[in-house]
Amino acid sequence: MTTSNQSYASIDPGVSGAIAIFSYVGQLQHLVDMPTIQTTKGKSKKGAVLDRAAIVDLLLLHAVDHVFIELSQARPARRGGQSVTPGIVSTGSYMRNYGILVGICAGLQIRCTEITPAKWKRKVMSGMSKDKGASIIRASELYPEIRLIRKKNHNKADAVLIGWYAATEILRIFANSNVIELKAAIPGTATQKGR
């Protein structure tokens, strides 16, 4: 049973991903880049890894009881209309990070629901281009209080949109009239009268 002080989170997984935290009335409470730590090997920088302790702290601080995470799938990326097979190291790293996030949820006994990119994008991005900037535009339409100025903020936008999808299609919880009005503006998600 969800209490009024609990919230849910949506996650765009990966080292360059993001975490969005929402109240159960659909208000965006917190939006952060994925917490990471830079690692080193000898004197050289090795790369970023998930900051597991910071992620745990974030979920506990906001009393998250349900996480919606984009389902990690190894598939070819697209650049300039061409399929590009991602490198084995980057795919392995992404899948490992995804597993860490799901494991954190299991360890904290937080319910975790996987959402495929195709599913949330079909609903939330209907009628928009597939370019990364489109998700920034849509997230800014739904939550004008967030400022996603840089193109690299598409990961934050994706986390917000995964949360929006969860709220409208899975949780079906919107009491905020401004959000309902915005929902009606998205093609294919207009609310029906009498509900």
Secondary structure, DSSP 4 states (H G I P E B T S, - for coil): ---TT-EEEEEE-STT-EEEEEETTS-EEEEEEPPEEEEEETTEEEEEEE-HHHHHHHHHHTTEEEEEEEPP----EEETTEEEPPPHHHHHHHHHHHHHHHHHHHHTT-EEEEE-HHHHHHHHSTTS-SSHHHHHHHHHHH-TTS---SGGGHHHHHHHHHHHHIIIIII-----HHHHHHHHHSTT-PPPTT-
